[in-house]
Amino acid sequence: MQAGTIQGTISPDQDLNSMPVPRVFEASTNHVDHWVHVLGTLLQLGTPDTRAALVSELCGDPLDGTDRMQVSERRAVKRGDSEVVVDLVLRNGSDWVVGVVAALGFGLDHSDRVTAAADALSGLGAASTQVILLVPDRRAGDLVDEGGSPRITQKSWLRVRDWVQERPERGNAQGTDLVLLREAEYFYTPRVAELYRLEDLAPTMDAAVRAEFTEAYLDLNDLAPAPTILTPADGRFEVAFPRTGDQSVRMTAGGGAPTVSVNGGPSVTLDGPDAYQAQRGAVVSAARAALPNRK
């Protein structure tokens, strides 16, 4: 079982109160799953006031019963004869269900995922259903349908980061709530800042490889934070790790397929949606050996 994952399948008559809450100290090696896990932990383990405020922020309107809601990560929901995996599912019995579909790549088409999640969650028999698309993009796309059924809304990771930063003061958070929010802020603040450094790079590459590029960038950023991003005269971006000293690992974007290369190690051309994943272990291991230890 993957770390940070609660496995199983929701059916309309299932007792969600028997499901475990998110595990605080577990985290997936997949960055999307890890970011979602932190959000899920706040939603499940925060005090009633914090849970209600965060649900209201995500959904755009307050929902009754957030103190009783069950939060599930990476939940498989039945859709006819198949299953749809939804990144987060929030449910308050038969009153309402909210699904979160998350991604870290800029400017991607998530229509298939959102449609599949909406169809599957609608089959759970709740009085109201909503799907939240949680992505880096600052502007909502054509998928948003706040008046439809199921209701579809969009939030940015930037807004999630801002909410986590603002909540301790606005919500007068104390005790366990304050600890959770401070830990979430410690997690999101540097990572979200790095994610948005890719905002200008994303349009220079094919949409099919943007998620892979982001995954590779975040892998390397974990080893050597805040790399140098250079913009040569020919318009080809270059990302150099580490920020100071000998540049041991490089990424390029623009003017062709993006690349990831480690000095004395593997070089990967991101010419397909799975090109990096196929060599991820080798790239990370070589980069770990080539880059200076974090201080």
Disulfide bonds with the S-S distance in Angstrom:
none
